[in-house]
Amino acid sequence: MSDKKFILKLLAIATNFIFEVIAAILVGYFIYLLLDRLFTLDSSISIIFMVLGALAAVSNLMRRVYRLGAKRND
């Protein structure tokens, strides 16, 4: 894989990561809103759901970068 192609793939992954984090945080917040309607939860639970969403996005980023590095080594 050429260096230009590798850099473009890294840039695509980084750009996608930003949108994934935003989407994951929003999904976590909406899950909180749904559960809050059903169970009247404490508002601090919303932070937990949003952090879990962000951690899922970071985990996905690490898997993608690892796969890209493994392909480059081949």
CYANA upper distance limits for C-alpha pairs under 8 A (distance plus 0.5 A):
  1 MET  CA      5 LYS  CA      7.12
  1 MET  CA      6 PHE  CA      7.06
  1 MET  CA     72 ARG  CA      6.65
  2 SER  CA      6 PHE  CA      6.69
  3 ASP  CA      7 ILE  CA      6.59
  4 LYS  CA      8 LEU  CA      6.67
  5 LYS  CA      9 LYS  CA      6.71
  6 PHE  CA     10 LEU  CA      6.74
  6 PHE  CA     72 ARG  CA      8.49
  7 ILE  CA     11 LEU  CA      6.62
  8 LEU  CA     12 ALA  CA      6.64
  9 LYS  CA     13 ILE  CA      6.67
 10 LEU  CA     14 ALA  CA      6.64
 10 LEU  CA     65 VAL  CA      8.20
 11 LEU  CA     15 THR  CA      6.60
 12 ALA  CA     16 ASN  CA      6.52
 13 ILE  CA     17 PHE  CA      6.49
 13 ILE  CA     61 LEU  CA      7.90
 13 ILE  CA     64 ARG  CA      8.01
 13 ILE  CA     65 VAL  CA      8.26
 14 ALA  CA     18 ILE  CA      7.09
 15 THR  CA     19 PHE  CA      7.39
 16 ASN  CA     20 GLU  CA      6.64
 17 PHE  CA     21 VAL  CA      6.62
 17 PHE  CA     57 ALA  CA      7.48
 17 PHE  CA     58 VAL  CA      8.31
 17 PHE  CA     61 LEU  CA      6.96
 18 ILE  CA     22 ILE  CA      6.90
 19 PHE  CA     23 ALA  CA      6.56
 20 GLU  CA     24 ALA  CA      6.37
 20 GLU  CA     57 ALA  CA      6.46
 21 VAL  CA     25 ILE  CA      6.58
 21 VAL  CA     53 GLY  CA      7.80
 21 VAL  CA     54 ALA  CA      5.91
 21 VAL  CA     57 ALA  CA      6.00
 21 VAL  CA     58 VAL  CA      8.23
 22 ILE  CA     26 LEU  CA      6.73
 22 ILE  CA     54 ALA  CA      8.48
 23 ALA  CA     27 VAL  CA      6.55
 24 ALA  CA     28 GLY  CA      6.59
 24 ALA  CA     50 MET  CA      7.65
 24 ALA  CA     53 GLY  CA      5.07
 24 ALA  CA     54 ALA  CA      6.39
 24 ALA  CA     56 ALA  CA      8.11
 24 ALA  CA     57 ALA  CA      7.24
 25 ILE  CA     29 TYR  CA      6.71
 25 ILE  CA     49 PHE  CA      8.16
 25 ILE  CA     50 MET  CA      5.08
 25 ILE  CA     51 VAL  CA      7.59
 25 ILE  CA     53 GLY  CA      5.80
 25 ILE  CA     54 ALA  CA      6.43
 26 LEU  CA     30 PHE  CA      6.65
 26 LEU  CA     50 MET  CA      7.66
 27 VAL  CA     31 ILE  CA      6.58
 27 VAL  CA     50 MET  CA      8.16
 27 VAL  CA     53 GLY  CA      7.81
 28 GLY  CA     32 TYR  CA      6.76
 28 GLY  CA     46 SER  CA      7.77
 28 GLY  CA     49 PHE  CA      5.17
 28 GLY  CA     50 MET  CA      5.11
 28 GLY  CA     51 VAL  CA      8.38
 28 GLY  CA     52 LEU  CA      7.86
 28 GLY  CA     53 GLY  CA      6.19
 29 TYR  CA     33 LEU  CA      6.80
 29 TYR  CA     46 SER  CA      6.32
 29 TYR  CA     47 ILE  CA      8.34
 29 TYR  CA     49 PHE  CA      6.92
 29 TYR  CA     50 MET  CA      6.33
 30 PHE  CA     34 LEU  CA      6.68
 31 ILE  CA     35 LEU  CA      6.66
 31 ILE  CA     49 PHE  CA      7.99
 32 TYR  CA     36 ASP  CA      6.32
 32 TYR  CA     45 ILE  CA      7.61
 32 TYR  CA     46 SER  CA      5.87
 32 TYR  CA     49 PHE  CA      7.17
 33 LEU  CA     37 ARG  CA      6.80
 33 LEU  CA     46 SER  CA      8.42
 34 LEU  CA     38 LEU  CA      7.19
 35 LEU  CA     39 PHE  CA      6.42
 35 LEU  CA     40 THR  CA      7.87
 35 LEU  CA     41 LEU  CA      7.74
 36 ASP  CA     40 THR  CA      4.97
 36 ASP  CA     41 LEU  CA      5.42
 36 ASP  CA     42 ASP  CA      8.37
 41 LEU  CA     45 ILE  CA      7.46
 42 ASP  CA     46 SER  CA      8.43
 43 SER  CA     47 ILE  CA      8.17
 44 SER  CA     48 ILE  CA      7.48
 45 ILE  CA     49 PHE  CA      6.99
 46 SER  CA     50 MET  CA      6.71
 47 ILE  CA     51 VAL  CA      6.53
 48 ILE  CA     52 LEU  CA      6.61
 49 PHE  CA     53 GLY  CA      6.74
 50 MET  CA     54 ALA  CA      6.80
 51 VAL  CA     55 LEU  CA      6.59
 52 LEU  CA     56 ALA  CA      6.70
 53 GLY  CA     57 ALA  CA      6.91
 54 ALA  CA     58 VAL  CA      6.80
 55 LEU  CA     59 SER  CA      6.59
 56 ALA  CA     60 ASN  CA      6.71
 57 ALA  CA     61 LEU  CA      6.72
 58 VAL  CA     62 MET  CA      6.76
 59 SER  CA     63 ARG  CA      6.86
 60 ASN  CA     64 ARG  CA      6.77
 61 LEU  CA     65 VAL  CA      6.69
 62 MET  CA     66 TYR  CA      6.53
 63 ARG  CA     67 ARG  CA      6.67
 64 ARG  CA     68 LEU  CA      6.65
 65 VAL  CA     69 GLY  CA      6.58
 66 TYR  CA     70 ALA  CA      6.62
 67 ARG  CA     71 LYS  CA      6.70
 68 LEU  CA     72 ARG  CA      6.75
 69 GLY  CA     73 ASN  CA      6.80
 70 ALA  CA     74 ASP  CA      7.06
